[in-house]
Amino acid sequence: MLIFEEMTEEWLDFIVECRSGGTHNYDIVIGAMANDQIYNYVSDFIDGIINREQFWVLAKFKHPTHQVCFCSDKALNTLQFIEYKTLGNYDRQRR
């Protein structure tokens, strides 16, 4: 398991490696998700449009969502379905 408590240099390097086609051996990766805005900055960094310092200036005020990524069958096999709940009006029949 790899855990990123926040966006760090290590996190950026990991995201760049993954987005560039690299692989890793972690079953689960937990940390900040490179959402659309953050990913645009990552993409610009990968393409050389911005440097590492510029990336951090841009990303500084963004508050990414948190994600848990199950990256292997071994990780997925740890999950157990418990129940489901219907939210909103989705359980009403359509007319």
Phi and psi in radians as a Rosetta constraint file:
Dihedral C 1 N 2 CA 2 C 2 CIRCULARHARMONIC -2.096 0.35
Dihedral N 2 CA 2 C 2 N 3 CIRCULARHARMONIC 2.228 0.35
Dihedral C 2 N 3 CA 3 C 3 CIRCULARHARMONIC -2.141 0.35
Dihedral N 3 CA 3 C 3 N 4 CIRCULARHARMONIC 2.220 0.35
Dihedral C 3 N 4 CA 4 C 4 CIRCULARHARMONIC -1.908 0.35
Dihedral N 4 CA 4 C 4 N 5 CIRCULARHARMONIC 1.963 0.35
Dihedral C 4 N 5 CA 5 C 5 CIRCULARHARMONIC -1.213 0.35
Dihedral N 5 CA 5 C 5 N 6 CIRCULARHARMONIC -0.501 0.35
Dihedral C 5 N 6 CA 6 C 6 CIRCULARHARMONIC -2.732 0.35
Dihedral N 6 CA 6 C 6 N 7 CIRCULARHARMONIC 3.038 0.35
Dihedral C 6 N 7 CA 7 C 7 CIRCULARHARMONIC -1.274 0.35
Dihedral N 7 CA 7 C 7 N 8 CIRCULARHARMONIC 2.038 0.35
Dihedral C 7 N 8 CA 8 C 8 CIRCULARHARMONIC -2.259 0.35
Dihedral N 8 CA 8 C 8 N 9 CIRCULARHARMONIC 3.095 0.35
Dihedral C 8 N 9 CA 9 C 9 CIRCULARHARMONIC -1.023 0.35
Dihedral N 9 CA 9 C 9 N 10 CIRCULARHARMONIC -0.744 0.35
Dihedral C 9 N 10 CA 10 C 10 CIRCULARHARMONIC -1.072 0.35
Dihedral N 10 CA 10 C 10 N 11 CIRCULARHARMONIC -0.755 0.35
Dihedral C 10 N 11 CA 11 C 11 CIRCULARHARMONIC -1.040 0.35
Dihedral N 11 CA 11 C 11 N 12 CIRCULARHARMONIC -0.836 0.35
Dihedral C 11 N 12 CA 12 C 12 CIRCULARHARMONIC -1.055 0.35
Dihedral N 12 CA 12 C 12 N 13 CIRCULARHARMONIC -0.791 0.35
Dihedral C 12 N 13 CA 13 C 13 CIRCULARHARMONIC -1.071 0.35
Dihedral N 13 CA 13 C 13 N 14 CIRCULARHARMONIC -0.697 0.35
Dihedral C 13 N 14 CA 14 C 14 CIRCULARHARMONIC -1.132 0.35
Dihedral N 14 CA 14 C 14 N 15 CIRCULARHARMONIC -0.800 0.35
Dihedral C 14 N 15 CA 15 C 15 CIRCULARHARMONIC -1.094 0.35
Dihedral N 15 CA 15 C 15 N 16 CIRCULARHARMONIC -0.793 0.35
Dihedral C 15 N 16 CA 16 C 16 CIRCULARHARMONIC -1.048 0.35
Dihedral N 16 CA 16 C 16 N 17 CIRCULARHARMONIC -0.798 0.35
Dihedral C 16 N 17 CA 17 C 17 CIRCULARHARMONIC -1.056 0.35
Dihedral N 17 CA 17 C 17 N 18 CIRCULARHARMONIC -0.797 0.35
Dihedral C 17 N 18 CA 18 C 18 CIRCULARHARMONIC -1.145 0.35
Dihedral N 18 CA 18 C 18 N 19 CIRCULARHARMONIC -0.776 0.35
Dihedral C 18 N 19 CA 19 C 19 CIRCULARHARMONIC -1.221 0.35
Dihedral N 19 CA 19 C 19 N 20 CIRCULARHARMONIC -0.274 0.35
Dihedral C 19 N 20 CA 20 C 20 CIRCULARHARMONIC -1.684 0.35
Dihedral N 20 CA 20 C 20 N 21 CIRCULARHARMONIC 0.171 0.35
Dihedral C 20 N 21 CA 21 C 21 CIRCULARHARMONIC 1.697 0.35
Dihedral N 21 CA 21 C 21 N 22 CIRCULARHARMONIC 0.043 0.35
Dihedral C 21 N 22 CA 22 C 22 CIRCULARHARMONIC -1.241 0.35
Dihedral N 22 CA 22 C 22 N 23 CIRCULARHARMONIC 2.823 0.35
Dihedral C 22 N 23 CA 23 C 23 CIRCULARHARMONIC -2.112 0.35
Dihedral N 23 CA 23 C 23 N 24 CIRCULARHARMONIC 2.943 0.35
Dihedral C 23 N 24 CA 24 C 24 CIRCULARHARMONIC -2.552 0.35
Dihedral N 24 CA 24 C 24 N 25 CIRCULARHARMONIC 2.983 0.35
Dihedral C 24 N 25 CA 25 C 25 CIRCULARHARMONIC -1.930 0.35
Dihedral N 25 CA 25 C 25 N 26 CIRCULARHARMONIC 0.314 0.35
Dihedral C 25 N 26 CA 26 C 26 CIRCULARHARMONIC -1.442 0.35
Dihedral N 26 CA 26 C 26 N 27 CIRCULARHARMONIC 2.443 0.35
Dihedral C 26 N 27 CA 27 C 27 CIRCULARHARMONIC -1.369 0.35
Dihedral N 27 CA 27 C 27 N 28 CIRCULARHARMONIC -0.651 0.35
Dihedral C 27 N 28 CA 28 C 28 CIRCULARHARMONIC -2.390 0.35
Dihedral N 28 CA 28 C 28 N 29 CIRCULARHARMONIC 2.367 0.35
Dihedral C 28 N 29 CA 29 C 29 CIRCULARHARMONIC -2.157 0.35
Dihedral N 29 CA 29 C 29 N 30 CIRCULARHARMONIC 2.249 0.35
Dihedral C 29 N 30 CA 30 C 30 CIRCULARHARMONIC -2.140 0.35
Dihedral N 30 CA 30 C 30 N 31 CIRCULARHARMONIC 2.355 0.35
Dihedral C 30 N 31 CA 31 C 31 CIRCULARHARMONIC 2.803 0.35
Dihedral N 31 CA 31 C 31 N 32 CIRCULARHARMONIC -2.895 0.35
Dihedral C 31 N 32 CA 32 C 32 CIRCULARHARMONIC -1.116 0.35
Dihedral N 32 CA 32 C 32 N 33 CIRCULARHARMONIC 2.407 0.35
Dihedral C 32 N 33 CA 33 C 33 CIRCULARHARMONIC -1.645 0.35
Dihedral N 33 CA 33 C 33 N 34 CIRCULARHARMONIC 2.342 0.35
Dihedral C 33 N 34 CA 34 C 34 CIRCULARHARMONIC -1.378 0.35
Dihedral N 34 CA 34 C 34 N 35 CIRCULARHARMONIC 1.454 0.35
Dihedral C 34 N 35 CA 35 C 35 CIRCULARHARMONIC -1.158 0.35
Dihedral N 35 CA 35 C 35 N 36 CIRCULARHARMONIC -3.082 0.35
Dihedral C 35 N 36 CA 36 C 36 CIRCULARHARMONIC -0.937 0.35
Dihedral N 36 CA 36 C 36 N 37 CIRCULARHARMONIC -0.821 0.35
Dihedral C 36 N 37 CA 37 C 37 CIRCULARHARMONIC -1.180 0.35
Dihedral N 37 CA 37 C 37 N 38 CIRCULARHARMONIC -0.846 0.35
Dihedral C 37 N 38 CA 38 C 38 CIRCULARHARMONIC -1.091 0.35
Dihedral N 38 CA 38 C 38 N 39 CIRCULARHARMONIC -0.727 0.35
Dihedral C 38 N 39 CA 39 C 39 CIRCULARHARMONIC -1.096 0.35
Dihedral N 39 CA 39 C 39 N 40 CIRCULARHARMONIC -0.628 0.35
Dihedral C 39 N 40 CA 40 C 40 CIRCULARHARMONIC -1.032 0.35
Dihedral N 40 CA 40 C 40 N 41 CIRCULARHARMONIC -0.703 0.35
Dihedral C 40 N 41 CA 41 C 41 CIRCULARHARMONIC -1.162 0.35
Dihedral N 41 CA 41 C 41 N 42 CIRCULARHARMONIC -0.737 0.35
Dihedral C 41 N 42 CA 42 C 42 CIRCULARHARMONIC -1.062 0.35
Dihedral N 42 CA 42 C 42 N 43 CIRCULARHARMONIC -0.793 0.35
Dihedral C 42 N 43 CA 43 C 43 CIRCULARHARMONIC -1.053 0.35
Dihedral N 43 CA 43 C 43 N 44 CIRCULARHARMONIC -0.772 0.35
Dihedral C 43 N 44 CA 44 C 44 CIRCULARHARMONIC -1.092 0.35
Dihedral N 44 CA 44 C 44 N 45 CIRCULARHARMONIC -0.658 0.35
Dihedral C 44 N 45 CA 45 C 45 CIRCULARHARMONIC -1.140 0.35
Dihedral N 45 CA 45 C 45 N 46 CIRCULARHARMONIC -0.812 0.35
Dihedral C 45 N 46 CA 46 C 46 CIRCULARHARMONIC -1.043 0.35
Dihedral N 46 CA 46 C 46 N 47 CIRCULARHARMONIC -0.729 0.35
Dihedral C 46 N 47 CA 47 C 47 CIRCULARHARMONIC -1.367 0.35
Dihedral N 47 CA 47 C 47 N 48 CIRCULARHARMONIC -0.074 0.35
Dihedral C 47 N 48 CA 48 C 48 CIRCULARHARMONIC 1.411 0.35
Dihedral N 48 CA 48 C 48 N 49 CIRCULARHARMONIC 0.206 0.35
Dihedral C 48 N 49 CA 49 C 49 CIRCULARHARMONIC -1.277 0.35
Dihedral N 49 CA 49 C 49 N 50 CIRCULARHARMONIC -0.644 0.35
Dihedral C 49 N 50 CA 50 C 50 CIRCULARHARMONIC -2.208 0.35
Dihedral N 50 CA 50 C 50 N 51 CIRCULARHARMONIC 2.718 0.35
Dihedral C 50 N 51 CA 51 C 51 CIRCULARHARMONIC -1.651 0.35
Dihedral N 51 CA 51 C 51 N 52 CIRCULARHARMONIC 3.124 0.35
Dihedral C 51 N 52 CA 52 C 52 CIRCULARHARMONIC -1.039 0.35
Dihedral N 52 CA 52 C 52 N 53 CIRCULARHARMONIC -0.773 0.35
Dihedral C 52 N 53 CA 53 C 53 CIRCULARHARMONIC -1.075 0.35
Dihedral N 53 CA 53 C 53 N 54 CIRCULARHARMONIC -0.757 0.35
Dihedral C 53 N 54 CA 54 C 54 CIRCULARHARMONIC -1.127 0.35
Dihedral N 54 CA 54 C 54 N 55 CIRCULARHARMONIC -0.651 0.35
Dihedral C 54 N 55 CA 55 C 55 CIRCULARHARMONIC -0.986 0.35
Dihedral N 55 CA 55 C 55 N 56 CIRCULARHARMONIC -0.866 0.35
Dihedral C 55 N 56 CA 56 C 56 CIRCULARHARMONIC -1.169 0.35
Dihedral N 56 CA 56 C 56 N 57 CIRCULARHARMONIC -0.585 0.35
Dihedral C 56 N 57 CA 57 C 57 CIRCULARHARMONIC -1.100 0.35
Dihedral N 57 CA 57 C 57 N 58 CIRCULARHARMONIC -0.783 0.35
Dihedral C 57 N 58 CA 58 C 58 CIRCULARHARMONIC -1.211 0.35
Dihedral N 58 CA 58 C 58 N 59 CIRCULARHARMONIC -0.710 0.35
Dihedral C 58 N 59 CA 59 C 59 CIRCULARHARMONIC -1.382 0.35
Dihedral N 59 CA 59 C 59 N 60 CIRCULARHARMONIC -0.273 0.35
Dihedral C 59 N 60 CA 60 C 60 CIRCULARHARMONIC -0.935 0.35
Dihedral N 60 CA 60 C 60 N 61 CIRCULARHARMONIC -0.708 0.35
Dihedral C 60 N 61 CA 61 C 61 CIRCULARHARMONIC -1.713 0.35
Dihedral N 61 CA 61 C 61 N 62 CIRCULARHARMONIC 0.083 0.35
Dihedral C 61 N 62 CA 62 C 62 CIRCULARHARMONIC -1.580 0.35
Dihedral N 62 CA 62 C 62 N 63 CIRCULARHARMONIC 2.447 0.35
Dihedral C 62 N 63 CA 63 C 63 CIRCULARHARMONIC -1.989 0.35
Dihedral N 63 CA 63 C 63 N 64 CIRCULARHARMONIC 1.616 0.35
Dihedral C 63 N 64 CA 64 C 64 CIRCULARHARMONIC -1.194 0.35
Dihedral N 64 CA 64 C 64 N 65 CIRCULARHARMONIC 2.728 0.35
Dihedral C 64 N 65 CA 65 C 65 CIRCULARHARMONIC -1.339 0.35
Dihedral N 65 CA 65 C 65 N 66 CIRCULARHARMONIC 2.831 0.35
Dihedral C 65 N 66 CA 66 C 66 CIRCULARHARMONIC -1.743 0.35
Dihedral N 66 CA 66 C 66 N 67 CIRCULARHARMONIC 2.489 0.35
Dihedral C 66 N 67 CA 67 C 67 CIRCULARHARMONIC -2.398 0.35
Dihedral N 67 CA 67 C 67 N 68 CIRCULARHARMONIC 2.708 0.35
Dihedral C 67 N 68 CA 68 C 68 CIRCULARHARMONIC -2.089 0.35
Dihedral N 68 CA 68 C 68 N 69 CIRCULARHARMONIC 2.077 0.35
Dihedral C 68 N 69 CA 69 C 69 CIRCULARHARMONIC -1.889 0.35
Dihedral N 69 CA 69 C 69 N 70 CIRCULARHARMONIC 2.065 0.35
Dihedral C 69 N 70 CA 70 C 70 CIRCULARHARMONIC -1.578 0.35
Dihedral N 70 CA 70 C 70 N 71 CIRCULARHARMONIC 1.910 0.35
Dihedral C 70 N 71 CA 71 C 71 CIRCULARHARMONIC -1.772 0.35
Dihedral N 71 CA 71 C 71 N 72 CIRCULARHARMONIC -0.031 0.35
Dihedral C 71 N 72 CA 72 C 72 CIRCULARHARMONIC -2.534 0.35
Dihedral N 72 CA 72 C 72 N 73 CIRCULARHARMONIC 2.844 0.35
Dihedral C 72 N 73 CA 73 C 73 CIRCULARHARMONIC -1.078 0.35
Dihedral N 73 CA 73 C 73 N 74 CIRCULARHARMONIC -0.646 0.35
Dihedral C 73 N 74 CA 74 C 74 CIRCULARHARMONIC -1.008 0.35
Dihedral N 74 CA 74 C 74 N 75 CIRCULARHARMONIC -0.771 0.35
Dihedral C 74 N 75 CA 75 C 75 CIRCULARHARMONIC -1.162 0.35
Dihedral N 75 CA 75 C 75 N 76 CIRCULARHARMONIC -0.765 0.35
Dihedral C 75 N 76 CA 76 C 76 CIRCULARHARMONIC -1.112 0.35
Dihedral N 76 CA 76 C 76 N 77 CIRCULARHARMONIC -0.561 0.35
Dihedral C 76 N 77 CA 77 C 77 CIRCULARHARMONIC -1.224 0.35
Dihedral N 77 CA 77 C 77 N 78 CIRCULARHARMONIC -0.177 0.35
Dihedral C 77 N 78 CA 78 C 78 CIRCULARHARMONIC -1.438 0.35
Dihedral N 78 CA 78 C 78 N 79 CIRCULARHARMONIC -0.229 0.35
Dihedral C 78 N 79 CA 79 C 79 CIRCULARHARMONIC -1.410 0.35
Dihedral N 79 CA 79 C 79 N 80 CIRCULARHARMONIC 2.523 0.35
Dihedral C 79 N 80 CA 80 C 80 CIRCULARHARMONIC -2.355 0.35
Dihedral N 80 CA 80 C 80 N 81 CIRCULARHARMONIC 2.191 0.35
Dihedral C 80 N 81 CA 81 C 81 CIRCULARHARMONIC -1.204 0.35
Dihedral N 81 CA 81 C 81 N 82 CIRCULARHARMONIC 2.288 0.35
Dihedral C 81 N 82 CA 82 C 82 CIRCULARHARMONIC -1.944 0.35
Dihedral N 82 CA 82 C 82 N 83 CIRCULARHARMONIC -0.915 0.35
Dihedral C 82 N 83 CA 83 C 83 CIRCULARHARMONIC -2.917 0.35
Dihedral N 83 CA 83 C 83 N 84 CIRCULARHARMONIC 3.008 0.35
Dihedral C 83 N 84 CA 84 C 84 CIRCULARHARMONIC -2.345 0.35
Dihedral N 84 CA 84 C 84 N 85 CIRCULARHARMONIC 2.766 0.35
Dihedral C 84 N 85 CA 85 C 85 CIRCULARHARMONIC -2.353 0.35
Dihedral N 85 CA 85 C 85 N 86 CIRCULARHARMONIC 2.442 0.35
Dihedral C 85 N 86 CA 86 C 86 CIRCULARHARMONIC -1.549 0.35
Dihedral N 86 CA 86 C 86 N 87 CIRCULARHARMONIC 2.268 0.35
Dihedral C 86 N 87 CA 87 C 87 CIRCULARHARMONIC -1.831 0.35
Dihedral N 87 CA 87 C 87 N 88 CIRCULARHARMONIC 2.581 0.35
Dihedral C 87 N 88 CA 88 C 88 CIRCULARHARMONIC 1.189 0.35
Dihedral N 88 CA 88 C 88 N 89 CIRCULARHARMONIC -2.606 0.35
Dihedral C 88 N 89 CA 89 C 89 CIRCULARHARMONIC -1.713 0.35
Dihedral N 89 CA 89 C 89 N 90 CIRCULARHARMONIC 0.380 0.35
Dihedral C 89 N 90 CA 90 C 90 CIRCULARHARMONIC -1.243 0.35
Dihedral N 90 CA 90 C 90 N 91 CIRCULARHARMONIC -0.263 0.35
Dihedral C 90 N 91 CA 91 C 91 CIRCULARHARMONIC -1.568 0.35
Dihedral N 91 CA 91 C 91 N 92 CIRCULARHARMONIC -0.037 0.35
Dihedral C 91 N 92 CA 92 C 92 CIRCULARHARMONIC -1.407 0.35
Dihedral N 92 CA 92 C 92 N 93 CIRCULARHARMONIC 2.556 0.35
Dihedral C 92 N 93 CA 93 C 93 CIRCULARHARMONIC -1.220 0.35
Dihedral N 93 CA 93 C 93 N 94 CIRCULARHARMONIC 2.533 0.35
Dihedral C 93 N 94 CA 94 C 94 CIRCULARHARMONIC -1.387 0.35
Dihedral N 94 CA 94 C 94 N 95 CIRCULARHARMONIC 2.524 0.35
